[in-house]
Amino acid sequence: MHAAVVGAGLTGLQTALSLVRKGADVTVIEAQRAPCQGASYCAGAVLGDPAPAPIARPAGRLARLKALASNTSELVYGSGAAVRHPSFISAMTACREPARCEARDALAAELSEASTSMLRAEAQEHGFILQESAGTIIVSPEAGEASPATLEDVTAIEPSLYAATDVGSFSFSRATTWSVSYYAKQLREHLAEAGVKILCSRKATGLISDNGRICGVAADEPVRADAVVVACGTGALEILPEHAYGGVPLAPVTRSVLNVSLSGDACVMRHAVRTPEGRIALPLDTFVRIMGRWHLGAQEHCPVDKEYKALWEMGVKLFPAATDWSQGRYLSHTVLSSPDGLPVAGASGMPGLHLSIAGGIHGADFCTAVADVVSDGVLGRENPFSERLSWRRFGA
């Protein structure tokens, strides 16, 4: 079996690894000059979260109706986004029906558990370093009954918070964060050593079919294969016909990021720190990465300047003495999302074509489990998640 994987970000590379482990010959096609130049370049992910955050919480009928015209979900959007993505918002709002939310949340918890177990096993087997935090501390400006009594109690766990201000309560989660970019770099090197061809600067322009079956990828230099996996993030919409994924409304979602180097005498940060709004600070060796909330739309349509300011203020309040905050580097990354916030993975509506798209806000969190679903589909094997991640879940 020769499989062509379109996209050399984390999703594509992880899918390639899963296919190789199961005996397939793999060629990866990437439009950029090097792997991991898109969202994988500046992303962070979460391991072991027993209740991953959805893009929209359960709501009754009235709240769902209001969500069609205003931002009442975990995904930030305004009137401009509502005009640009009406079908997505409508489908997302329908997914907020309580029974559907219950099933979605249960699936997300299962994917989180499976992905965490698989990723740590692979890291141990191949010697990958996950650059993992020791846990996650949740901070809030409001006082809470479950919080430690004093800031000193928390700094015994996380010394980098010794000068934090405007914090009323703390709680602790065993969920950990890890660096997607650092892991993806190791994954790329491992695949190269395993003989996987990663063809960069080769933009896919479409699909090649033979008697109705997809048998390759159209590009300046076409690539023929027994099966094709599309795992190229937002670029998937450029090469996939809508009937390949049942016409499910998909939309870009964007998150802003602030990277700031620690000063030489600053306390090394060991735990991730998250705010109730969903912003999160990750410890990454000699610097801190602070990730913002998810906004509906592409980067050019999102209020990134406002979000950058909020990230800067978060850093200054939590780690005021850690570094010179005026020297921060601001980035943003955009991914594709489905209306329920979970990936569309597995067989497409076209023979020979398989999907790993629309991973949304948990695309990196669930990468190993989703790659397993896709590789099993390519090789004709059963997988417990296949049906529940299929695009058909959005059907009548």
N, C-alpha and C positions, 0 to 999 in steps of 0.2 A: 504493500500500500504506500503510495506516494501522496502526501498531502501538502498543499500549498496554503500557507497561513498569511493572510493580508494584514499587516500591522505588526511592528516590532516594539510596541509598548509593553507594559507589564502583562496585559491580557494576552497578547499574541505570543510573547516569549513563554509564558506559563503554559499556554496551550501547546506550544511546540515541545516543551519539556514533557508534558503528559503523553503526547503522541509518541515521542521517542522512547519513553520508558515502556510503552506498550508494543514496541516493535515496528513502528512506522518510520518511513523515510520522509523527512520534512524539509521544505524550502520556505523561508520566511521572506516576504516582500515588504519593503519599507520605502515610503515616499521621501522621507528626510535623508540627510547625508549620513546619519548615524542612528542607532536604536535609541529609544527612550527620550525623544526630543519633545514630545507633547506633554500630556498631563502627567505621565510617569516621571517627568523630570523634577517636579517640585511637590509631589503628593505625599501625604502621610496616610496611614491606615491603622485600623484597630484590630487587635486580636483578643479573643475570649470575651467579647461583649455578649452577655446573656440576653440582652434586649436591645438590639440595634435600632437606632432612631429611624422611623419612617419619614418619607417626605410629606406625609399628611396623616394626622391622627384621626381616630374614629370620630364621626360626627353624625348627629341626627339630621333629619330632612331639612329643617330650617337652616341649620349651619351649613349644610352642603349647598343649598341655594345661594346663601350669602357668599360662599367661596367662589362661585362663578363670576362674581363682580368685584370681589375684594380679596386681599391677602389674609386668609385665616388659616393657613397651613404652616408647616415647618419650613416650607420652601418659600423664600422671600420673592414676591413679585408685585408689581404695580399695574396700573392701567395700560401702560405701554406693552408690557409682556402679555397681558391678557388679550390685547388686540392682535399681537403677533402669533400667539399660540393658543387660540380658542379651543381647538379640538383636544389639545393636550390637557388644558385645565378642566375641560368638561369630563374627560376620561379619568383624570386624577380625582376629581370631585366624586365621581361615581364609585371610585375605589375606597372612598372614606366611609361607605356604608359599613356599620359595625361588624356584621358577619364576615364580610370580605376582609376587613382589617384584621380580624382575629386569625384567619387563615394565613394572611400575608405575614403577620408578626411571628406566627409559629414557624413558618418556612424560613424567615430571616434568622431566627434563633438557631434553627437546625443548620443552616448554611454557615453561620458564625462558628458553631461548635466543630463542624466537619472541616472547615477551612483552617481553623486554628490548629487542629490535630494534624492535618496533612502538611501544613506549612512547616511546623516545628519538626515533624518527622523528616521532611526533605532537607531542612537546614542541617539536621544532625547527620543525615546520610552523606550529603555533599559538602559539608563544611561551610555552609552559608552563614554569614553573620547577619542577624536580623536588625541589629542596632535597636533593640527593644527597650522600652521604658520599664521601670519597676512597678508601674501601676498608674492609676489616674486619680488625681485629687480634684474634686469638684468644689469650686469656690462660688460664693454668692454674696452680694452686698447686704442681703437680708439675714437676720439672725434665724437660726434653725435649732430645733430641739436636739437633733441627732449630731450636731457638730461638736468637735472638741471644745473644751472650755476656753482655751486661750490660743493665741497665735504660736506661743512657745511649744505647745503640744504638737502642732503641725510641723514646725521647723525641725523638731527632732526626727521627723520622718522625711521632710524635704527642706534641707538647709537653705536652698536658693530663695525661699519665700520669707526670709528673715526680716525683710524691710517692706513687705507687702502692705498696701493701704487700701481702705474702703472695702474690706472683706468682713462680712458679718457672720458667715458660717462656712464650715467645711464638711465634706463627706468624702468617702473613699470608695473607689471601684477597683476591682482586681483586673479589669480590662487594661490591656497595655497598648501602647502605640509603637509603630515601627516605621522605618524610612523606606518608602517605596523605591525611590531613586537608587539608594545604596544596594538594596536587594536586587533590583532589576539589572544593575551593572554586573553583579556577580553572576546572575542568571545568564546574561548575554555571553560572558566569558566562558561559562560552563558549556553552553550550547555550541560555541565555536570550537571548543576543545573536543566536543563529541562529534564534530564533523557536520553539524547542521549549517546549511547555506543560508546566510542572512544577506539578502541582496538589497543594498541601500540605494538611494537616489533612483528608485524605480517606482514611479507612481502608477498605481492601478487605475485604469480608466474604464474598466468594465469587466464583464465575465465572458468566457468562451464556452459555448454550448455545442453539443453534438447530439442530434436527434432528441432535443429537449433536456439532455442531461448536462449539467455543468462539468466541464472537464479542464478548466484552466482559467488563468487571469490575463486579461488584455492589458498590455503596457507597451512601452517602446520596444522592449524585448519580452514577448509573451512567455508565460510559464504554464506548461501543461502539467496536469496532475490527475490522479484518480478521484480526489476530493478536494474541495476548496473550503477553507474556513475564513470568514470575514470577521476580523477582530481589530478594526482600525478606528475605533472611537467615532468622533463626529464625522470622519471621512466616509463612514459606511453609507451615509445617505447619498453620497455622490455616485456610488457604484451599484447600489442595491435597488432593484425595482420594488415597488411597494408590496406586490403580491408575494414577495419572498418572505415577508414577515407579517402577512395578513393585513397590511395597511394600518397596523397599530400606530396611533399617533406618538411620535417620539420627539423629544425636544432637548436642546442643549441646556445645561445648567453649569454655572460658573462659580468658582470659589477663589477669593483673593488670599494671598500668602505674604507674610513678612518674614524674612530671614535676617537675623542679627547675630553677629559674632560676640561671644562672651569676652569680657576684659580679662587680662592675665590673672588677676587676683580674685575673680568672681567665683562663687560657689558653683561647682558643677551640678547641673540639673539632672536629677535621676528619674523623677516622676513627670508624667504629663499632667497638665492643669487645664481643666475645662470650665467654662462659664455656663450658666443656665441658658444663655442665648444660643449656645452651640459652638462658640469659638474655642479653639483648643491650642495650647502651647505644647510642642514636642521637644524633648531633649535629643539633640543630635551632635554628639561629640563636643566640638568647640563652639557651637552656635545653637540658638533657639529658633525654631520655626513656629510661627503662629498662623494658624489657618482660620479663615473667616467662615461666615455662614454661606449656605448655598443660595444662589440667586437664579431665577429662571431667565434664560436667555444667553446669548453669546456675550463674550467679554465686552464688545463695543456697545452693547445695549444695557450693561449693568452699571450701577453706581459705584464703580471701583474706588474712586477717590474717597468717598464717604466711608467705605469699608476699610480702606487702608488707614484712615485716621483712627477708626475704632480699634484696629489691631495694634496700632502704635500706643494708644491710650491704655489698652489692656496690658501691654508689656511694661509700660512705665509704672502702672499701679502695682503689678505683681512682682516685678523684678527691677525696681528703680535703680539699683546700684550695679546691675549685672553688666551693663555695657553702655556705650554712647548710642542712645536710641535714634539720634539724628542720622546715623550712618546705616540705617536699615536698607535692605534691598527688597523691593516690592515686585511681586509676580502675581499672575493669575493663571488658572488653568480651567479649561472647559471640557466637560464630558457629555455624553449622550445619556438621557434617562428615559425609562419607560414610565407610563402613568402611575404604576404602583411602586416605583423606585427600585424594583428588583430586575436583574438581568433578563434579557431575552437570549436564551441559549439552547443549542441543540440543532436538530434538523430544521431546515427552512421549508418553504413551500415549493422548492425547486429541487429535483433529484441531483445529488452530488454536491449540493451547497449546504454548508453548516454555519451557524451563527454564534457569535459571542459578542453581542452588542448591547447597548443601552444599560450598561452596568450601573450607571448613575452614581449616587453618593456612596454606594458600597461596592463599587466595581473592584477596588483594590482589596477591600476587606475580605471578599468572598472569592478571590482570584483562583485559589487552588481547587476549591470544590467545583466552580464553574468550568475550569479547564478539564476537570475529570469528566464532567457531563458531556462536554463537546467531543473530547477524544473517544469516549465510549460510543457516542453517536456515529462518529466517522468510521469506527471499526465494527459497527453493528452489535455492540454490547448493550446490555440493559444497565440502567442507572436509576437509583431511587429518586433523583431530583429531575429527571428528564421531562416528565409530563408537566410538573408544576412550574418549570421554567420556560416551557414552550410558549411561543407567541399565541398559541391557541387558547391560552387561559383567559384572553381578553374577548373571546367570542361570546355569542349569545348563550 
